[in-house]
Amino acid sequence: MIKKQGKIHSKNTLSRSINIKKGSSKAAYYAFLKEKLNYMFG
């Protein structure tokens, strides 16, 4: 059950990070990581 949920989550995260890498902006990528951490822990 948990594994299935994790797969869906990582799929969404992966597609999002690919979109950011296409933009090729490290600042945008780190902003995304920060936003993700805030969502997870905030």
mmCIF file of the N, C-alpha and C atoms, coordinates in Angstrom:
data_MODEL
# 
_entry.id   MODEL 
# 
loop_
_atom_site.group_PDB 
_atom_site.id 
_atom_site.type_symbol 
_atom_site.label_atom_id 
_atom_site.label_alt_id 
_atom_site.label_comp_id 
_atom_site.label_asym_id 
_atom_site.label_entity_id 
_atom_site.label_seq_id 
_atom_site.pdbx_PDB_ins_code 
_atom_site.Cartn_x 
_atom_site.Cartn_y 
_atom_site.Cartn_z 
_atom_site.occupancy 
_atom_site.B_iso_or_equiv 
_atom_site.pdbx_formal_charge 
_atom_site.auth_seq_id 
_atom_site.auth_comp_id 
_atom_site.auth_asym_id 
_atom_site.auth_atom_id 
_atom_site.pdbx_PDB_model_num 
ATOM 1   N N  . MET A 1 1  ? 0.830  -1.206 0.000   1.00 0.00 ? 1  MET A N  1 
ATOM 2   C CA . MET A 1 1  ? 0.000  0.000  0.000   1.00 0.00 ? 1  MET A CA 1 
ATOM 3   C C  . MET A 1 1  ? 0.869  1.263  0.000   1.00 0.00 ? 1  MET A C  1 
ATOM 4   N N  . ILE A 1 2  ? 1.790  1.326  0.955   1.00 0.00 ? 2  ILE A N  1 
ATOM 5   C CA . ILE A 1 2  ? 2.667  2.496  1.085   1.00 0.00 ? 2  ILE A CA 1 
ATOM 6   C C  . ILE A 1 2  ? 3.540  2.635  -0.170  1.00 0.00 ? 2  ILE A C  1 
ATOM 7   N N  . LYS A 1 3  ? 4.006  1.496  -0.668  1.00 0.00 ? 3  LYS A N  1 
ATOM 8   C CA . LYS A 1 3  ? 4.869  1.520  -1.841  1.00 0.00 ? 3  LYS A CA 1 
ATOM 9   C C  . LYS A 1 3  ? 4.129  2.102  -3.048  1.00 0.00 ? 3  LYS A C  1 
ATOM 10  N N  . LYS A 1 4  ? 2.870  1.708  -3.195  1.00 0.00 ? 4  LYS A N  1 
ATOM 11  C CA . LYS A 1 4  ? 2.060  2.205  -4.308  1.00 0.00 ? 4  LYS A CA 1 
ATOM 12  C C  . LYS A 1 4  ? 1.897  3.722  -4.222  1.00 0.00 ? 4  LYS A C  1 
ATOM 13  N N  . GLN A 1 5  ? 1.609  4.200  -3.021  1.00 0.00 ? 5  GLN A N  1 
ATOM 14  C CA . GLN A 1 5  ? 1.446  5.632  -2.805  1.00 0.00 ? 5  GLN A CA 1 
ATOM 15  C C  . GLN A 1 5  ? 2.749  6.376  -3.123  1.00 0.00 ? 5  GLN A C  1 
ATOM 16  N N  . GLY A 1 6  ? 3.866  5.805  -2.696  1.00 0.00 ? 6  GLY A N  1 
ATOM 17  C CA . GLY A 1 6  ? 5.169  6.412  -2.948  1.00 0.00 ? 6  GLY A CA 1 
ATOM 18  C C  . GLY A 1 6  ? 5.480  6.492  -4.432  1.00 0.00 ? 6  GLY A C  1 
ATOM 19  N N  . LYS A 1 7  ? 5.079  5.459  -5.181  1.00 0.00 ? 7  LYS A N  1 
ATOM 20  C CA . LYS A 1 7  ? 5.313  5.456  -6.627  1.00 0.00 ? 7  LYS A CA 1 
ATOM 21  C C  . LYS A 1 7  ? 4.580  6.609  -7.298  1.00 0.00 ? 7  LYS A C  1 
ATOM 22  N N  . ILE A 1 8  ? 3.333  6.810  -6.917  1.00 0.00 ? 8  ILE A N  1 
ATOM 23  C CA . ILE A 1 8  ? 2.541  7.897  -7.495  1.00 0.00 ? 8  ILE A CA 1 
ATOM 24  C C  . ILE A 1 8  ? 3.187  9.242  -7.150  1.00 0.00 ? 8  ILE A C  1 
ATOM 25  N N  . HIS A 1 9  ? 3.596  9.403  -5.911  1.00 0.00 ? 9  HIS A N  1 
ATOM 26  C CA . HIS A 1 9  ? 4.197  10.655 -5.455  1.00 0.00 ? 9  HIS A CA 1 
ATOM 27  C C  . HIS A 1 9  ? 5.502  10.933 -6.199  1.00 0.00 ? 9  HIS A C  1 
ATOM 28  N N  . SER A 1 10 ? 6.374  9.921  -6.306  1.00 0.00 ? 10 SER A N  1 
ATOM 29  C CA . SER A 1 10 ? 7.663  10.120 -6.956  1.00 0.00 ? 10 SER A CA 1 
ATOM 30  C C  . SER A 1 10 ? 7.486  10.372 -8.447  1.00 0.00 ? 10 SER A C  1 
ATOM 31  N N  . LYS A 1 11 ? 6.424  9.808  -9.040  1.00 0.00 ? 11 LYS A N  1 
ATOM 32  C CA . LYS A 1 11 ? 6.153  10.046 -10.457 1.00 0.00 ? 11 LYS A CA 1 
ATOM 33  C C  . LYS A 1 11 ? 5.820  11.516 -10.684 1.00 0.00 ? 11 LYS A C  1 
ATOM 34  N N  . ASN A 1 12 ? 4.981  12.074 -9.817  1.00 0.00 ? 12 ASN A N  1 
ATOM 35  C CA . ASN A 1 12 ? 4.627  13.489 -9.920  1.00 0.00 ? 12 ASN A CA 1 
ATOM 36  C C  . ASN A 1 12 ? 5.848  14.375 -9.689  1.00 0.00 ? 12 ASN A C  1 
ATOM 37  N N  . THR A 1 13 ? 6.641  14.039 -8.691  1.00 0.00 ? 13 THR A N  1 
ATOM 38  C CA . THR A 1 13 ? 7.842  14.804 -8.369  1.00 0.00 ? 13 THR A CA 1 
ATOM 39  C C  . THR A 1 13 ? 8.835  14.740 -9.520  1.00 0.00 ? 13 THR A C  1 
ATOM 40  N N  . LEU A 1 14 ? 8.968  13.548 -10.120 1.00 0.00 ? 14 LEU A N  1 
ATOM 41  C CA . LEU A 1 14 ? 9.908  13.356 -11.220 1.00 0.00 ? 14 LEU A CA 1 
ATOM 42  C C  . LEU A 1 14 ? 9.527  14.222 -12.406 1.00 0.00 ? 14 LEU A C  1 
ATOM 43  N N  . SER A 1 15 ? 8.268  14.203 -12.792 1.00 0.00 ? 15 SER A N  1 
ATOM 44  C CA . SER A 1 15 ? 7.820  14.998 -13.939 1.00 0.00 ? 15 SER A CA 1 
ATOM 45  C C  . SER A 1 15 ? 8.022  16.488 -13.666 1.00 0.00 ? 15 SER A C  1 
ATOM 46  N N  . ARG A 1 16 ? 7.840  16.879 -12.411 1.00 0.00 ? 16 ARG A N  1 
ATOM 47  C CA . ARG A 1 16 ? 8.021  18.285 -12.048 1.00 0.00 ? 16 ARG A CA 1 
ATOM 48  C C  . ARG A 1 16 ? 9.488  18.693 -12.123 1.00 0.00 ? 16 ARG A C  1 
ATOM 49  N N  . SER A 1 17 ? 10.382 17.838 -11.622 1.00 0.00 ? 17 SER A N  1 
ATOM 50  C CA . SER A 1 17 ? 11.804 18.167 -11.655 1.00 0.00 ? 17 SER A CA 1 
ATOM 51  C C  . SER A 1 17 ? 12.338 18.137 -13.077 1.00 0.00 ? 17 SER A C  1 
ATOM 52  N N  . ILE A 1 18 ? 11.756 17.303 -13.950 1.00 0.00 ? 18 ILE A N  1 
ATOM 53  C CA . ILE A 1 18 ? 12.153 17.287 -15.363 1.00 0.00 ? 18 ILE A CA 1 
ATOM 54  C C  . ILE A 1 18 ? 11.768 18.620 -16.004 1.00 0.00 ? 18 ILE A C  1 
ATOM 55  N N  . ASN A 1 19 ? 10.580 19.112 -15.711 1.00 0.00 ? 19 ASN A N  1 
ATOM 56  C CA . ASN A 1 19 ? 10.135 20.404 -16.240 1.00 0.00 ? 19 ASN A CA 1 
ATOM 57  C C  . ASN A 1 19 ? 11.081 21.521 -15.802 1.00 0.00 ? 19 ASN A C  1 
ATOM 58  N N  . ILE A 1 20 ? 11.520 21.468 -14.555 1.00 0.00 ? 20 ILE A N  1 
ATOM 59  C CA . ILE A 1 20 ? 12.429 22.485 -14.029 1.00 0.00 ? 20 ILE A CA 1 
ATOM 60  C C  . ILE A 1 20 ? 13.803 22.370 -14.699 1.00 0.00 ? 20 ILE A C  1 
ATOM 61  N N  . LYS A 1 21 ? 14.276 21.138 -14.903 1.00 0.00 ? 21 LYS A N  1 
ATOM 62  C CA . LYS A 1 21 ? 15.577 20.944 -15.542 1.00 0.00 ? 21 LYS A CA 1 
ATOM 63  C C  . LYS A 1 21 ? 15.553 21.414 -16.991 1.00 0.00 ? 21 LYS A C  1 
ATOM 64  N N  . LYS A 1 22 ? 14.396 21.310 -17.654 1.00 0.00 ? 22 LYS A N  1 
ATOM 65  C CA . LYS A 1 22 ? 14.256 21.829 -19.019 1.00 0.00 ? 22 LYS A CA 1 
ATOM 66  C C  . LYS A 1 22 ? 14.498 23.332 -19.027 1.00 0.00 ? 22 LYS A C  1 
ATOM 67  N N  . GLY A 1 23 ? 14.025 24.004 -17.989 1.00 0.00 ? 23 GLY A N  1 
ATOM 68  C CA . GLY A 1 23 ? 14.266 25.433 -17.840 1.00 0.00 ? 23 GLY A CA 1 
ATOM 69  C C  . GLY A 1 23 ? 15.738 25.710 -17.552 1.00 0.00 ? 23 GLY A C  1 
ATOM 70  N N  . SER A 1 24 ? 16.442 24.691 -17.072 1.00 0.00 ? 24 SER A N  1 
ATOM 71  C CA . SER A 1 24 ? 17.886 24.732 -16.823 1.00 0.00 ? 24 SER A CA 1 
ATOM 72  C C  . SER A 1 24 ? 18.275 25.848 -15.856 1.00 0.00 ? 24 SER A C  1 
ATOM 73  N N  . SER A 1 25 ? 17.451 26.086 -14.857 1.00 0.00 ? 25 SER A N  1 
ATOM 74  C CA . SER A 1 25 ? 17.742 27.124 -13.879 1.00 0.00 ? 25 SER A CA 1 
ATOM 75  C C  . SER A 1 25 ? 17.920 26.492 -12.513 1.00 0.00 ? 25 SER A C  1 
ATOM 76  N N  . LYS A 1 26 ? 19.122 26.551 -11.998 1.00 0.00 ? 26 LYS A N  1 
ATOM 77  C CA . LYS A 1 26 ? 19.400 25.965 -10.682 1.00 0.00 ? 26 LYS A CA 1 
ATOM 78  C C  . LYS A 1 26 ? 18.603 26.678 -9.596  1.00 0.00 ? 26 LYS A C  1 
ATOM 79  N N  . ALA A 1 27 ? 18.455 27.974 -9.730  1.00 0.00 ? 27 ALA A N  1 
ATOM 80  C CA . ALA A 1 27 ? 17.698 28.738 -8.734  1.00 0.00 ? 27 ALA A CA 1 
ATOM 81  C C  . ALA A 1 27 ? 16.265 28.233 -8.654  1.00 0.00 ? 27 ALA A C  1 
ATOM 82  N N  . ALA A 1 28 ? 15.661 27.970 -9.814  1.00 0.00 ? 28 ALA A N  1 
ATOM 83  C CA . ALA A 1 28 ? 14.286 27.465 -9.841  1.00 0.00 ? 28 ALA A CA 1 
ATOM 84  C C  . ALA A 1 28 ? 14.225 26.079 -9.214  1.00 0.00 ? 28 ALA A C  1 
ATOM 85  N N  . TYR A 1 29 ? 15.250 25.273 -9.475  1.00 0.00 ? 29 TYR A N  1 
ATOM 86  C CA . TYR A 1 29 ? 15.279 23.914 -8.928  1.00 0.00 ? 29 TYR A CA 1 
ATOM 87  C C  . TYR A 1 29 ? 15.386 23.938 -7.406  1.00 0.00 ? 29 TYR A C  1 
ATOM 88  N N  . TYR A 1 30 ? 16.252 24.794 -6.886  1.00 0.00 ? 30 TYR A N  1 
ATOM 89  C CA . TYR A 1 30 ? 16.395 24.875 -5.432  1.00 0.00 ? 30 TYR A CA 1 
ATOM 90  C C  . TYR A 1 30 ? 15.146 25.473 -4.793  1.00 0.00 ? 30 TYR A C  1 
ATOM 91  N N  . ALA A 1 31 ? 14.500 26.391 -5.493  1.00 0.00 ? 31 ALA A N  1 
ATOM 92  C CA . ALA A 1 31 ? 13.237 26.945 -4.995  1.00 0.00 ? 31 ALA A CA 1 
ATOM 93  C C  . ALA A 1 31 ? 12.194 25.843 -4.897  1.00 0.00 ? 31 ALA A C  1 
ATOM 94  N N  . PHE A 1 32 ? 12.202 24.938 -5.875  1.00 0.00 ? 32 PHE A N  1 
ATOM 95  C CA . PHE A 1 32 ? 11.282 23.801 -5.857  1.00 0.00 ? 32 PHE A CA 1 
ATOM 96  C C  . PHE A 1 32 ? 11.578 22.886 -4.679  1.00 0.00 ? 32 PHE A C  1 
ATOM 97  N N  . LEU A 1 33 ? 12.855 22.605 -4.438  1.00 0.00 ? 33 LEU A N  1 
ATOM 98  C CA . LEU A 1 33 ? 13.225 21.748 -3.307  1.00 0.00 ? 33 LEU A CA 1 
ATOM 99  C C  . LEU A 1 33 ? 12.793 22.385 -1.983  1.00 0.00 ? 33 LEU A C  1 
ATOM 100 N N  . LYS A 1 34 ? 13.028 23.670 -1.868  1.00 0.00 ? 34 LYS A N  1 
ATOM 101 C CA . LYS A 1 34 ? 12.653 24.392 -0.649  1.00 0.00 ? 34 LYS A CA 1 
ATOM 102 C C  . LYS A 1 34 ? 11.141 24.333 -0.449  1.00 0.00 ? 34 LYS A C  1 
ATOM 103 N N  . GLU A 1 35 ? 10.398 24.552 -1.524  1.00 0.00 ? 35 GLU A N  1 
ATOM 104 C CA . GLU A 1 35 ? 8.932  24.493 -1.471  1.00 0.00 ? 35 GLU A CA 1 
ATOM 105 C C  . GLU A 1 35 ? 8.478  23.102 -1.057  1.00 0.00 ? 35 GLU A C  1 
ATOM 106 N N  . LYS A 1 36 ? 9.142  22.081 -1.589  1.00 0.00 ? 36 LYS A N  1 
ATOM 107 C CA . LYS A 1 36 ? 8.790  20.698 -1.268  1.00 0.00 ? 36 LYS A CA 1 
ATOM 108 C C  . LYS A 1 36 ? 9.044  20.412 0.214   1.00 0.00 ? 36 LYS A C  1 
ATOM 109 N N  . LEU A 1 37 ? 10.171 20.867 0.728   1.00 0.00 ? 37 LEU A N  1 
ATOM 110 C CA . LEU A 1 37 ? 10.488 20.655 2.145   1.00 0.00 ? 37 LEU A CA 1 
ATOM 111 C C  . LEU A 1 37 ? 9.492  21.397 3.032   1.00 0.00 ? 37 LEU A C  1 
ATOM 112 N N  . ASN A 1 38 ? 9.136  22.610 2.634   1.00 0.00 ? 38 ASN A N  1 
ATOM 113 C CA . ASN A 1 38 ? 8.145  23.374 3.400   1.00 0.00 ? 38 ASN A CA 1 
ATOM 114 C C  . ASN A 1 38 ? 6.814  22.648 3.416   1.00 0.00 ? 38 ASN A C  1 
ATOM 115 N N  . TYR A 1 39 ? 6.456  22.036 2.298   1.00 0.00 ? 39 TYR A N  1 
ATOM 116 C CA . TYR A 1 39 ? 5.199  21.291 2.217   1.00 0.00 ? 39 TYR A CA 1 
ATOM 117 C C  . TYR A 1 39 ? 5.241  20.056 3.111   1.00 0.00 ? 39 TYR A C  1 
ATOM 118 N N  . MET A 1 40 ? 6.376  19.369 3.106   1.00 0.00 ? 40 MET A N  1 
ATOM 119 C CA . MET A 1 40 ? 6.502  18.129 3.868   1.00 0.00 ? 40 MET A CA 1 
ATOM 120 C C  . MET A 1 40 ? 6.580  18.390 5.379   1.00 0.00 ? 40 MET A C  1 
ATOM 121 N N  . PHE A 1 41 ? 7.298  19.435 5.773   1.00 0.00 ? 41 PHE A N  1 
ATOM 122 C CA . PHE A 1 41 ? 7.567  19.657 7.198   1.00 0.00 ? 41 PHE A CA 1 
ATOM 123 C C  . PHE A 1 41 ? 6.852  20.880 7.776   1.00 0.00 ? 41 PHE A C  1 
ATOM 124 N N  . GLY A 1 42 ? 6.318  21.744 6.913   1.00 0.00 ? 42 GLY A N  1 
ATOM 125 C CA . GLY A 1 42 ? 5.750  22.993 7.394   1.00 0.00 ? 42 GLY A CA 1 
ATOM 126 C C  . GLY A 1 42 ? 4.271  22.897 7.683   1.00 0.00 ? 42 GLY A C  1 
# 
